[in-house]
Amino acid sequence: MSEWFRRKSNKINTNLKKDTREGVWMKCPACFEVISRKIANEKNGCCSSCNHHFRINSEQYVKIILEEGYVELWDNIKSLDPLNFNAIRPYKKQIDDSIDKTNKSDAISIFKGKII
């Protein structure tokens, strides 16, 4: 950094912040407040200023809804293509891409547990 941009006073720190990595902060689309992603996660995906609900993934949602000790049922079921469905992209390829993207073998997950 050029000396031209540095402050001359010893009381003012011009060093870069350490916690400004990509993804640490996010802007609320409702109130436009910049909030910590960590705090939003601690508040179950809600803005700390206006309580706007951010999108959360299914794993986060299950942890909010069910108490510890829940069990996922039939998590080994995988979609097949017994009709050899004809699409722009092969259906088997679409299934494999979806599994790679979500780490889930099916579009639905079933759990046994106690609701909070």
C-alpha distances in whole Angstrom, upper triangle without the diagonal:
4,7,8,7,8,12,14,16,17,18,16,13,10,9,10,14,16,19,17,19,21,24,24,24,26,28,31,33,36,34,30,29,26,28,27,29,30,32,33,35,36,38,39,37,37,35,35,35,38,39,38,39,37,38,39,40,44,43,41,44,47,45,45,49,50,51,50,52,53,54,53,56,57,53,55,56,55,55,58,59,63,63,61,59,58,55,52,50,53,53,53,50,49,50,48,45,45,46,43,41,42,43,47,50,51,50,52,52,55,54,57,56,56,54,52
4,5,6,7,11,13,16,17,19,16,15,11,12,13,17,19,22,21,22,24,27,27,27,29,30,34,35,38,36,32,31,29,30,30,32,33,35,36,38,39,41,42,40,40,37,37,37,40,42,41,42,40,41,42,44,47,46,45,47,50,48,48,52,54,54,53,56,56,57,57,60,60,57,58,60,58,59,61,62,66,66,64,62,61,58,55,53,56,56,56,53,52,53,51,48,48,49,46,44,45,47,50,53,55,54,55,55,58,58,60,59,59,57,56
4,5,5,8,9,13,14,16,14,13,11,12,14,18,20,23,22,24,26,30,29,29,31,32,35,37,39,37,34,32,30,31,31,33,35,36,38,39,40,42,44,42,41,39,38,38,41,43,42,44,41,43,44,46,49,48,46,49,52,50,50,54,55,56,55,58,58,59,59,62,63,59,61,62,61,62,64,65,69,70,67,65,64,61,58,57,59,60,59,56,55,56,54,51,51,52,49,47,48,50,53,56,57,56,58,57,60,60,62,61,61,59,57
4,6,8,10,13,15,17,15,14,12,14,16,19,22,24,23,25,27,30,29,29,31,31,34,36,38,36,32,31,29,31,31,34,35,36,38,40,41,42,44,42,41,38,38,37,40,42,42,43,41,43,44,46,50,49,47,50,52,51,50,54,56,56,56,59,59,60,60,63,64,60,62,63,62,62,64,65,69,70,67,65,64,61,58,57,59,60,60,56,55,56,55,51,52,53,50,47,49,50,53,57,58,56,58,58,61,60,63,61,61,59,57
4,7,9,12,14,15,12,12,9,11,12,16,19,21,19,22,24,26,26,25,27,27,31,32,34,32,29,28,25,27,28,30,31,32,34,36,37,38,40,38,37,34,34,33,36,38,38,39,37,39,40,42,46,46,43,46,49,47,47,50,52,53,52,55,55,57,56,59,60,57,58,60,58,59,61,62,66,67,65,63,62,58,55,54,57,57,57,54,52,53,52,48,49,50,47,44,46,47,50,54,55,53,55,54,57,57,59,58,58,56,53
4,6,9,10,12,9,9,6,9,11,15,18,20,19,22,24,27,26,25,28,28,32,34,35,33,30,28,26,27,27,30,31,32,34,36,37,38,40,38,37,35,34,33,36,38,38,40,38,40,41,43,46,46,43,46,49,47,46,50,52,52,51,54,55,56,56,59,60,57,59,60,59,60,62,64,68,68,66,64,63,60,57,56,58,58,58,55,54,55,53,50,50,50,48,45,46,48,51,54,55,54,55,55,57,57,59,57,57,55,53
4,6,8,9,7,8,7,10,13,16,19,21,21,24,26,28,27,26,28,29,32,34,35,33,30,28,26,27,28,30,31,32,34,36,37,38,40,38,38,34,33,33,36,38,38,40,39,41,42,44,48,47,44,47,49,47,47,50,52,52,52,55,56,57,57,61,62,58,60,62,61,62,65,66,70,70,68,66,66,62,60,58,61,61,61,57,56,57,55,52,52,52,50,47,48,50,52,56,57,56,57,56,58,58,60,58,58,55,53
4,6,9,8,10,10,13,16,19,21,24,24,27,29,32,30,29,32,32,35,38,39,36,33,31,29,31,31,34,34,35,37,39,40,41,43,42,41,38,36,36,39,41,42,43,42,44,45,47,51,50,47,50,53,50,50,54,55,55,55,58,58,60,60,64,65,62,64,65,64,65,68,69,73,74,72,70,69,66,63,62,64,64,64,61,59,60,59,55,55,56,53,51,51,53,56,59,60,59,60,59,62,61,63,61,60,58,56
4,5,6,8,10,13,16,18,21,24,24,27,30,32,29,29,31,32,35,37,38,35,32,30,28,30,30,33,33,33,36,38,38,39,42,40,39,36,35,34,37,40,40,42,41,44,45,47,50,49,46,49,52,49,48,52,54,54,53,56,57,59,59,63,64,61,63,65,64,65,68,70,73,74,72,70,70,67,64,63,65,65,65,61,60,61,59,56,56,56,53,51,51,53,56,59,60,59,60,59,61,60,62,60,59,57,54
4,6,7,10,12,15,17,19,22,23,26,29,31,28,28,31,32,35,37,39,36,33,31,28,29,29,32,32,32,35,37,37,38,41,40,39,36,34,34,37,39,40,42,41,43,44,46,49,48,45,48,50,48,47,51,52,52,51,54,55,57,58,61,63,60,62,64,63,64,67,69,73,74,72,70,70,66,64,62,64,64,64,61,59,60,58,55,55,55,52,50,50,51,54,58,59,58,59,57,60,58,60,58,57,55,53
4,7,10,12,15,16,18,21,22,25,28,29,27,26,29,30,32,35,36,33,31,28,26,27,26,30,30,30,32,34,34,35,38,37,36,33,31,31,34,36,37,39,38,41,42,44,47,46,43,45,48,45,45,48,50,49,49,52,53,55,56,59,61,58,60,62,62,63,66,68,71,72,71,69,69,65,63,62,64,63,63,60,58,59,57,54,54,54,51,49,49,50,53,57,57,56,57,56,57,56,58,56,55,53,50
4,6,9,12,13,16,18,19,22,25,26,24,23,26,27,29,32,33,30,28,25,23,24,24,27,27,28,30,32,32,33,36,35,34,31,29,29,32,34,35,37,36,38,39,41,45,43,41,43,46,43,43,46,48,48,47,51,51,54,54,57,59,56,58,60,59,60,63,65,68,69,68,66,65,62,60,58,60,60,60,57,55,56,54,51,51,51,48,46,46,48,50,54,55,53,54,53,55,54,56,54,53,51,48
4,6,9,10,13,15,16,19,22,24,21,21,24,25,28,31,32,29,27,24,22,22,22,25,25,26,28,30,30,32,34,33,32,29,28,28,31,33,34,35,34,36,37,39,42,41,38,41,43,41,41,44,46,46,45,48,49,51,51,55,56,53,55,57,56,57,60,62,65,66,65,63,63,59,57,55,57,57,57,54,52,53,51,48,48,48,45,43,43,44,47,51,52,51,51,50,53,52,53,51,51,49,46
4,6,9,12,15,14,17,20,22,20,20,23,24,27,30,31,29,26,24,21,22,22,24,25,26,28,30,31,32,34,33,32,29,28,28,31,33,33,35,33,35,36,38,41,40,38,41,43,41,41,44,46,46,45,48,49,51,51,54,55,52,54,55,55,56,58,60,64,65,63,61,60,57,55,53,55,55,55,52,50,51,49,46,46,46,43,41,42,43,46,50,51,49,50,50,52,51,53,52,51,49,47
4,6,9,12,12,14,18,20,18,19,22,23,27,29,31,29,26,24,21,21,20,23,23,24,27,28,29,31,33,31,31,29,28,28,31,33,33,34,32,34,34,36,39,38,36,39,41,39,39,43,44,44,43,46,47,48,48,51,53,49,51,53,52,53,56,57,61,62,60,59,58,55,53,51,53,53,52,49,48,48,46,43,43,44,41,38,39,40,43,47,48,47,48,47,50,49,51,49,49,48,45
4,6,9,8,11,14,16,15,15,18,20,24,26,28,26,23,21,18,18,17,19,20,22,24,25,26,28,30,28,28,26,25,26,29,30,30,31,29,30,31,32,36,35,32,35,38,36,36,40,41,41,40,43,44,45,45,48,49,46,48,49,48,50,52,54,57,58,57,55,54,51,49,47,49,49,48,45,44,45,43,40,40,40,37,35,36,37,40,43,45,43,45,44,46,46,48,46,46,45,43
4,6,6,9,12,14,12,12,16,18,21,24,26,24,21,19,15,15,14,16,17,18,20,22,23,24,26,25,25,23,22,23,26,27,27,28,26,28,28,30,33,32,29,32,35,32,32,36,38,38,37,40,40,42,42,45,47,43,45,47,46,47,50,52,56,57,55,53,53,50,48,46,48,47,47,44,43,43,41,38,38,38,35,33,33,35,38,41,42,41,42,41,43,43,45,43,43,41,39
4,6,8,11,13,11,12,16,19,22,25,27,26,23,20,17,16,14,15,15,17,20,20,21,24,25,24,25,23,22,24,27,27,27,28,25,27,27,28,31,30,27,31,33,30,31,34,36,36,35,37,38,39,39,43,44,41,42,44,44,45,48,50,54,55,53,52,52,49,47,45,46,46,45,42,41,41,39,36,36,36,33,31,31,32,35,39,40,39,40,39,41,40,42,41,41,39,37
4,6,9,10,7,9,13,16,19,22,24,22,20,17,14,13,10,12,12,14,16,17,18,20,21,20,21,19,19,20,23,24,24,24,22,23,23,24,28,26,24,27,29,27,27,31,32,32,31,34,35,36,36,40,41,38,40,41,41,42,45,47,51,52,51,49,49,46,44,42,44,43,42,40,38,38,37,34,33,33,31,28,28,29,32,36,37,36,37,36,38,37,39,38,38,36,34
4,6,8,7,8,11,14,17,20,22,21,18,16,12,12,10,12,13,15,16,17,19,21,22,20,21,19,19,20,23,23,23,23,21,22,22,24,27,26,24,27,30,28,28,32,33,34,33,36,36,37,37,40,41,38,40,41,41,42,45,46,50,51,49,47,47,44,42,40,42,42,41,38,37,37,36,33,32,32,30,27,28,29,32,36,37,35,36,36,38,38,40,39,39,37,35
4,6,6,8,11,14,18,20,23,22,19,18,14,14,11,11,13,16,16,17,19,21,22,20,21,20,20,22,24,24,23,23,20,21,21,22,25,24,23,26,28,27,27,31,32,33,32,34,34,35,35,38,39,35,37,38,38,39,41,43,47,48,46,44,44,41,39,37,39,39,38,35,34,34,32,29,29,29,26,24,25,26,29,33,34,33,34,33,36,36,38,37,38,36,34
4,6,8,10,13,16,18,21,21,18,17,13,13,12,11,13,16,16,16,19,20,21,18,20,19,20,21,23,23,22,21,18,18,19,20,23,23,21,24,27,25,26,29,31,32,31,34,33,34,33,36,37,33,35,36,35,36,39,40,44,45,43,41,41,38,36,34,36,35,35,32,30,31,30,26,26,26,24,21,22,24,27,30,31,30,31,31,34,34,37,36,36,35,33
4,6,7,11,13,16,19,19,16,15,12,11,9,7,10,13,12,12,15,17,17,14,16,15,17,19,20,20,18,18,14,15,15,16,20,19,17,20,23,22,22,25,27,28,28,30,30,31,30,33,34,31,33,34,33,34,37,38,42,43,41,39,40,36,35,33,35,34,34,31,29,29,28,25,24,25,22,20,20,22,24,28,29,27,28,28,31,31,33,32,33,31,30
4,7,11,13,16,19,18,16,14,10,9,6,6,7,10,11,11,13,15,16,14,15,14,15,17,19,19,18,18,15,16,16,18,21,20,18,21,23,22,22,25,27,28,27,30,30,31,31,34,35,32,34,36,35,36,39,41,45,46,44,43,43,40,38,36,38,37,37,34,32,32,31,28,27,27,25,23,22,24,26,30,31,29,30,29,32,31,34,32,33,31,29
4,7,10,13,15,15,12,10,7,6,5,5,8,10,10,11,14,15,16,13,14,12,13,14,16,16,15,16,13,15,16,18,22,21,19,21,24,23,22,25,28,29,29,32,31,33,32,36,37,34,36,37,37,38,41,42,46,47,45,43,44,40,39,37,39,38,38,36,33,33,33,30,28,29,27,24,24,26,28,32,32,30,31,30,33,32,35,33,33,31,29
4,7,9,12,12,9,8,6,6,6,6,10,10,9,11,14,14,15,12,12,10,12,13,14,14,13,13,10,13,14,17,20,20,18,20,23,22,21,24,27,28,29,32,31,32,32,35,36,33,35,36,36,36,39,41,44,45,44,41,41,38,37,35,37,36,37,34,32,32,32,28,27,28,27,23,23,25,27,31,31,28,29,29,31,31,34,33,32,30,28
4,6,9,8,6,6,4,6,9,9,13,12,11,14,16,15,16,13,12,9,11,11,12,13,11,12,10,13,15,18,22,23,20,21,25,24,23,26,28,30,31,34,33,35,34,37,38,35,38,38,37,38,41,42,46,46,45,42,42,39,38,36,39,37,38,36,33,34,34,30,29,30,29,25,25,28,29,33,32,30,31,31,33,33,36,34,34,31,29
4,5,6,5,5,6,7,10,10,14,12,10,13,15,14,14,11,9,7,9,9,9,10,7,9,8,11,14,18,21,22,19,19,23,23,21,23,27,28,30,33,32,34,33,36,37,34,37,38,37,37,40,42,45,45,44,42,42,39,38,37,39,37,38,36,33,34,34,31,29,30,30,26,25,28,29,32,32,29,29,29,32,31,34,33,32,29,27
4,6,5,8,10,11,14,14,17,16,13,16,18,16,17,13,12,10,13,12,10,11,8,10,9,12,15,18,21,23,20,21,24,24,22,25,28,30,32,35,33,35,34,36,37,35,38,38,37,37,40,41,44,44,43,40,40,37,36,35,37,36,37,35,32,33,34,30,28,30,30,26,25,29,29,33,31,28,29,30,32,32,35,34,33,30,29
4,6,8,11,12,15,15,18,17,14,17,19,16,17,13,11,9,12,10,8,9,7,9,10,13,16,20,23,24,21,21,25,25,22,24,28,30,32,35,34,36,35,37,39,36,39,39,39,38,42,43,46,46,45,42,43,39,38,38,40,39,40,38,35,35,36,33,31,33,32,29,28,31,31,35,33,30,30,31,33,33,35,34,33,29,28
4,5,9,11,14,15,18,16,14,17,19,16,18,15,12,9,10,8,7,9,8,12,12,16,19,22,25,26,23,23,27,27,24,26,30,32,33,36,35,38,37,40,41,39,42,42,42,42,45,46,49,49,49,46,46,43,42,41,43,42,43,41,38,38,39,36,34,35,35,31,30,33,34,37,36,33,33,34,35,35,37,36,35,31,29
4,6,9,13,14,17,16,14,17,19,17,19,15,13,10,12,9,10,12,11,13,13,16,19,22,25,27,24,24,28,27,25,28,31,33,34,37,36,38,37,40,42,39,42,42,41,41,44,46,49,49,48,45,45,42,41,40,42,41,42,40,37,38,38,35,33,35,34,30,30,33,34,37,36,33,34,34,36,36,38,37,36,33,31
4,6,10,12,15,13,12,15,17,15,17,14,12,8,9,7,9,11,11,13,13,17,19,22,25,26,23,24,27,26,24,27,30,31,32,36,35,37,37,40,41,39,42,42,42,42,45,47,50,51,50,47,47,44,43,42,44,43,43,41,38,39,39,36,34,35,34,31,30,33,34,37,37,34,34,34,36,36,38,36,35,32,30
4,7,9,12,11,11,14,16,15,17,14,13,9,10,9,12,13,13,14,13,16,18,21,25,25,22,23,27,25,24,27,30,31,32,35,34,36,36,39,40,38,40,41,41,41,44,46,49,50,49,46,46,43,42,40,43,41,42,40,37,37,37,34,32,33,32,29,28,31,32,36,36,33,34,33,36,35,37,36,35,32,30
4,6,9,7,7,11,12,12,14,11,10,7,7,8,11,12,12,13,12,15,16,19,22,22,19,20,24,22,21,24,27,27,28,31,31,33,33,36,38,35,38,39,39,40,43,45,48,49,48,46,46,43,42,40,42,41,41,39,36,36,36,33,31,32,31,27,27,29,30,34,34,32,32,31,33,32,34,33,32,29,27
4,5,5,6,9,10,11,13,11,11,9,9,11,14,14,14,14,13,15,15,18,21,20,17,19,22,20,19,23,25,26,26,29,29,31,31,34,36,33,36,37,37,38,42,44,47,48,47,45,46,43,41,40,41,40,40,38,35,35,34,32,30,30,29,26,25,27,28,32,32,31,31,30,32,31,33,31,30,28,26
4,5,5,6,9,10,11,9,10,9,10,13,15,14,13,13,11,12,12,14,18,17,14,16,19,17,17,20,22,23,23,26,26,28,28,31,33,30,32,34,33,35,38,40,43,44,43,41,42,39,38,36,38,36,36,34,32,31,31,28,26,26,25,22,21,23,25,28,29,27,27,26,28,27,30,28,28,26,24
4,5,5,6,9,10,9,11,11,11,14,16,15,15,14,13,14,13,15,18,16,13,16,18,16,16,19,21,21,21,24,24,26,26,30,32,29,32,34,34,35,39,41,44,46,45,43,44,41,40,38,39,38,37,35,33,32,32,29,28,27,26,23,22,23,25,29,29,28,28,26,28,27,28,27,26,24,22
4,5,5,6,9,9,9,8,7,11,13,12,13,13,12,15,14,17,19,18,14,16,19,16,15,19,21,21,21,25,25,27,28,31,33,31,34,35,36,37,41,43,46,47,47,45,46,43,43,41,42,40,40,38,35,35,34,32,30,30,29,26,24,26,27,31,31,29,29,27,29,27,29,27,26,24,21
4,5,5,6,5,5,6,7,10,11,9,10,9,8,11,11,14,16,16,12,14,17,15,13,17,19,20,21,24,24,26,26,29,31,29,32,33,33,34,38,40,43,44,44,42,43,40,39,38,39,37,37,35,33,32,32,30,27,27,27,24,22,24,25,29,28,26,26,25,26,25,27,25,25,22,20
4,5,5,5,7,9,10,14,15,12,12,11,10,11,9,11,14,13,9,11,14,12,11,14,16,17,18,21,21,23,23,26,28,26,29,30,31,32,35,38,41,42,42,40,41,39,38,36,37,35,35,33,31,30,30,28,25,25,24,22,20,21,22,26,26,24,23,22,24,22,24,22,22,20,18
4,5,7,8,10,10,14,15,12,14,13,12,14,12,14,16,14,11,13,15,12,11,14,16,16,16,20,20,23,23,27,30,27,30,32,33,34,38,41,44,45,45,43,44,42,42,40,41,38,38,37,34,33,33,31,28,28,27,25,23,24,24,28,28,27,26,24,25,23,24,22,21,19,16
4,6,5,8,7,11,12,9,11,10,10,13,12,14,16,15,11,12,15,12,10,13,16,16,18,21,21,24,24,28,30,28,32,33,34,35,38,41,44,45,45,43,44,42,42,40,41,39,39,37,34,33,34,32,29,29,29,26,24,25,25,29,28,26,25,24,25,23,24,22,21,18,15
4,6,9,10,14,14,10,11,8,9,10,8,11,12,12,8,8,11,9,7,10,13,14,16,19,18,21,21,24,27,25,28,29,30,31,35,37,40,41,41,39,41,38,38,37,37,35,35,34,31,30,30,28,25,25,26,23,20,22,22,25,25,23,21,20,21,20,21,19,18,16,14
4,7,9,12,12,9,8,6,5,7,6,10,12,12,9,9,13,12,10,13,16,18,19,22,21,23,23,26,28,26,29,29,30,31,34,36,39,40,40,38,39,37,36,35,36,34,34,33,30,29,29,27,24,25,25,21,19,21,22,25,24,22,22,21,22,21,23,22,21,18,17
4,6,9,8,5,5,5,6,9,10,13,15,16,12,12,16,15,12,15,18,20,21,25,24,26,26,29,31,29,32,33,33,34,37,39,42,43,43,41,42,39,39,37,39,37,37,36,33,32,33,30,27,28,28,25,23,25,25,29,28,25,24,24,25,24,26,24,23,20,18
4,5,6,5,5,7,8,11,13,16,19,19,16,16,19,18,16,19,22,23,25,28,27,30,29,33,35,32,36,36,36,37,40,42,45,46,46,43,44,41,40,39,41,39,39,38,35,34,35,32,30,31,30,27,25,28,28,32,31,28,28,27,29,28,30,28,27,24,21
4,6,6,8,10,11,15,16,19,21,21,18,18,21,20,17,20,23,24,25,29,28,31,31,34,37,35,38,39,39,40,43,45,49,49,49,47,48,45,44,43,44,42,43,41,38,38,38,35,33,33,33,30,28,30,31,34,34,31,31,30,31,30,31,29,28,25,22
4,6,8,11,13,16,18,22,24,24,21,21,24,23,20,23,26,27,29,32,32,34,34,37,40,38,41,41,42,42,46,47,51,51,51,48,49,46,45,44,46,44,45,43,40,40,40,38,35,36,36,32,31,33,34,37,36,34,33,32,34,33,34,32,31,27,25
4,6,9,11,15,17,21,23,24,20,20,23,23,20,22,25,27,29,32,31,34,34,37,39,37,40,40,41,41,44,46,49,49,49,47,47,44,44,43,45,43,44,42,39,39,39,37,34,35,35,32,30,33,33,36,35,32,31,31,32,32,33,31,30,26,24
4,6,9,13,14,18,20,21,17,16,20,19,16,18,21,23,25,28,27,30,30,33,35,33,37,37,37,38,41,43,46,47,47,44,45,42,42,41,42,40,41,40,36,36,37,34,32,33,33,29,27,30,30,33,32,29,28,28,29,28,29,27,26,22,20
4,6,10,12,16,18,20,16,16,19,19,16,18,22,24,26,29,28,30,29,32,34,32,35,35,35,35,39,40,43,44,44,41,42,39,38,37,39,37,38,37,33,33,34,32,29,30,30,27,25,28,28,31,30,27,26,26,28,27,29,28,27,23,21
4,7,9,12,14,16,13,12,16,16,13,15,19,21,23,26,24,26,26,28,30,28,31,31,32,32,35,37,40,40,40,38,39,36,36,35,36,34,35,34,30,30,31,29,26,27,27,24,22,24,24,27,26,23,22,22,24,24,26,24,24,20,19
4,6,10,13,14,12,12,15,16,14,16,19,22,23,26,24,26,25,27,29,27,30,30,30,30,33,35,38,39,38,36,36,34,33,32,33,31,32,31,28,27,28,25,23,24,24,20,19,22,22,25,24,21,21,21,23,23,26,25,25,21,20
4,7,10,12,10,10,13,14,13,15,18,21,22,24,22,24,22,25,26,24,26,26,26,26,29,31,34,35,34,32,33,30,30,28,30,28,28,27,24,24,24,22,19,20,21,17,15,18,18,22,20,18,18,18,20,21,24,23,23,21,20
4,7,8,6,7,10,11,10,12,15,18,19,21,19,20,19,22,23,20,23,24,24,24,28,30,33,34,34,32,33,30,30,28,29,27,27,26,23,22,23,21,18,18,19,15,13,16,16,19,18,16,16,15,18,18,21,20,21,18,18
4,6,6,6,9,10,11,13,15,17,18,19,17,18,16,19,20,17,20,20,20,21,24,27,30,31,31,29,30,28,28,26,27,24,24,23,20,19,19,18,15,15,15,12,10,12,12,15,15,13,13,12,15,16,19,19,20,18,18
4,5,5,6,9,10,10,12,15,16,17,14,15,12,15,16,14,17,17,18,19,22,25,28,29,29,28,29,27,28,26,26,23,23,23,20,18,19,18,14,14,16,13,10,11,10,14,12,11,10,9,11,12,15,15,17,15,16
4,5,5,6,9,10,11,13,13,14,12,13,11,14,16,13,16,18,18,20,24,27,29,31,31,30,32,30,31,28,28,25,25,24,22,20,20,19,16,15,16,14,10,11,10,14,14,13,12,10,12,11,14,14,16,15,15
4,6,5,6,9,10,12,13,15,13,15,14,17,19,17,20,21,22,24,27,30,33,34,34,33,35,33,33,31,31,28,28,27,25,23,23,22,19,18,19,16,13,14,14,18,17,16,15,13,15,14,16,15,16,14,14
4,5,5,6,9,12,13,15,13,14,14,17,19,17,20,21,22,23,27,29,32,34,34,32,34,32,33,31,31,28,28,28,25,23,24,23,19,19,20,18,15,16,15,18,17,15,13,12,13,12,14,14,14,12,12
4,5,5,6,9,10,12,9,11,10,13,16,14,18,19,20,22,26,29,31,33,33,32,34,33,34,32,31,28,28,28,25,23,24,23,20,19,20,19,15,15,14,17,16,15,12,10,10,9,11,10,11,10,10
4,6,6,7,8,10,9,11,12,15,18,17,20,22,23,25,29,32,34,36,37,35,38,36,37,34,34,31,31,30,28,26,26,25,22,21,22,20,17,17,16,19,19,18,16,13,13,11,13,11,11,10,10
4,6,8,10,13,12,14,15,18,21,20,23,24,26,27,31,34,36,38,39,37,39,37,38,36,36,33,33,32,30,28,28,27,24,23,24,22,19,20,19,22,21,19,17,15,15,13,14,12,11,9,8
4,7,10,12,10,13,13,16,19,18,22,23,25,26,30,33,35,37,38,36,38,37,38,36,36,33,32,33,30,28,29,28,24,24,25,23,20,20,19,21,20,19,16,14,13,11,12,9,9,6,6
4,7,8,7,10,11,14,17,17,21,22,24,26,30,33,35,37,38,37,39,38,39,37,37,33,33,33,30,28,29,29,25,24,26,24,20,20,19,21,20,19,16,13,12,9,9,6,6,5,5
4,6,7,10,13,16,19,19,22,24,27,29,32,36,38,40,41,40,42,41,42,40,39,36,35,36,33,31,31,31,28,26,28,26,23,22,21,23,23,22,19,16,15,11,10,7,6,6,6
4,6,9,12,15,19,18,21,23,26,28,32,35,37,40,41,40,42,41,42,40,39,36,35,35,33,30,30,30,27,25,27,26,22,21,20,23,23,23,20,17,15,12,11,8,8,10,9
4,7,10,13,16,16,19,21,24,27,30,34,36,38,39,39,42,41,42,39,38,35,34,34,33,30,30,30,27,25,26,26,22,21,20,21,22,22,20,16,14,10,9,7,8,11,12
4,7,10,13,13,16,18,21,24,27,31,32,35,36,35,38,37,39,36,35,32,31,32,30,27,27,28,24,22,24,24,20,19,17,19,19,19,16,12,10,7,6,4,7,9,11
4,6,10,10,13,15,18,21,24,28,29,32,33,33,36,35,37,34,33,30,28,29,27,24,24,26,23,20,22,22,19,17,15,16,16,17,14,10,9,6,5,6,10,12,15
4,7,6,10,12,14,17,21,24,26,28,29,29,32,31,33,31,29,26,24,25,24,20,21,22,19,17,19,19,16,14,12,12,12,13,11,7,6,4,6,9,12,14,16
4,6,8,10,13,16,19,22,23,26,27,27,31,30,33,30,28,25,23,25,24,20,21,22,20,17,20,21,17,15,13,12,12,13,11,8,5,6,7,10,14,16,19
4,5,6,10,12,15,19,20,23,24,24,28,28,30,27,25,22,20,22,21,17,18,20,18,15,18,19,16,14,11,10,10,12,10,8,7,9,11,14,18,19,22
4,6,8,12,15,18,20,23,24,24,27,26,28,26,24,21,19,20,19,15,16,17,15,12,15,16,13,11,8,7,8,11,9,7,8,9,12,15,18,20,22
4,6,10,13,16,18,21,22,22,25,25,27,24,22,19,17,18,18,14,14,17,15,12,15,16,14,11,9,7,8,12,12,10,11,13,15,18,22,23,26
4,7,9,13,15,18,18,19,22,23,25,22,20,17,15,17,16,12,13,16,14,12,15,17,14,13,10,6,7,10,10,10,11,14,16,20,23,24,27
4,6,10,12,15,15,16,19,19,21,18,16,13,11,13,12,9,10,13,11,9,13,14,13,12,9,5,6,9,11,11,14,16,19,23,26,27,29
4,7,9,12,12,12,15,16,18,16,13,10,9,11,10,7,10,12,11,10,14,15,14,14,11,7,6,9,11,13,15,18,21,25,28,28,31
4,6,9,9,10,13,14,17,15,12,9,7,11,11,8,10,13,13,12,16,17,17,16,14,11,10,12,14,17,19,22,25,28,31,32,35
4,6,5,7,10,12,15,13,10,7,7,10,11,9,12,14,14,15,17,19,19,19,17,14,13,15,17,20,22,25,28,31,35,35,38
4,6,8,11,14,17,16,13,10,10,14,14,13,15,18,18,18,21,23,23,22,20,17,16,17,19,22,23,27,29,33,36,36,39
4,5,9,12,15,15,12,10,11,15,15,14,17,19,19,20,23,24,24,24,22,19,18,19,21,24,25,29,32,35,38,38,41
4,6,9,13,12,9,8,9,12,13,13,15,17,18,19,21,22,23,24,22,19,18,19,22,25,27,30,33,37,40,40,42
4,6,10,10,8,6,9,11,11,12,15,16,16,18,20,21,22,23,21,18,17,18,20,24,26,30,33,36,39,38,41
4,7,8,7,7,10,12,12,13,16,17,17,20,21,22,23,25,23,21,20,20,23,26,29,33,36,39,42,41,43
4,5,6,7,10,10,10,12,15,15,15,18,20,20,21,23,22,20,19,19,22,25,28,32,35,38,41,40,42
4,7,9,12,11,10,13,15,14,16,19,19,19,21,23,23,22,21,20,24,27,30,34,37,40,42,41,43
4,6,9,7,7,10,12,11,13,15,16,16,19,20,20,19,18,18,22,25,28,32,35,38,40,39,41
4,5,5,6,9,10,11,13,15,16,17,19,20,19,17,17,18,21,24,27,30,34,37,40,39,41
4,5,5,6,9,10,11,12,14,15,16,17,16,14,14,14,18,21,24,27,30,33,36,36,38
4,5,5,6,9,10,11,12,14,16,16,15,12,13,14,18,20,23,26,29,32,35,35,38
4,5,5,6,9,10,10,12,14,15,15,13,14,15,19,21,24,27,31,33,36,36,38
4,5,5,6,9,10,10,12,14,13,12,12,12,16,19,22,25,29,31,34,33,35
4,5,5,6,9,10,11,11,10,8,9,10,13,16,19,22,25,28,31,31,33
4,5,5,6,9,10,10,10,9,10,12,15,17,20,23,26,29,32,32,34
4,5,5,6,9,10,11,10,12,12,16,18,21,24,27,30,32,32,33
4,5,5,6,8,8,8,9,9,12,14,18,20,24,26,29,28,30
4,5,5,5,5,5,8,9,12,13,17,19,22,24,27,27,29
4,6,6,8,9,11,13,15,16,20,21,25,27,30,29,31
4,6,8,10,12,12,14,15,19,21,25,26,28,28,29
4,5,8,9,9,11,12,16,17,21,22,25,24,25
4,7,9,10,12,12,15,16,20,21,24,24,25
4,6,7,9,8,12,14,17,19,22,22,24
4,7,9,9,12,15,18,21,24,24,26
4,5,7,10,13,17,20,23,23,25
4,7,10,13,17,20,22,21,24
4,7,10,14,16,19,18,21
4,7,10,13,16,15,18
4,7,10,13,13,16
4,6,10,10,14
4,7,9,13
4,6,9
4,6
4
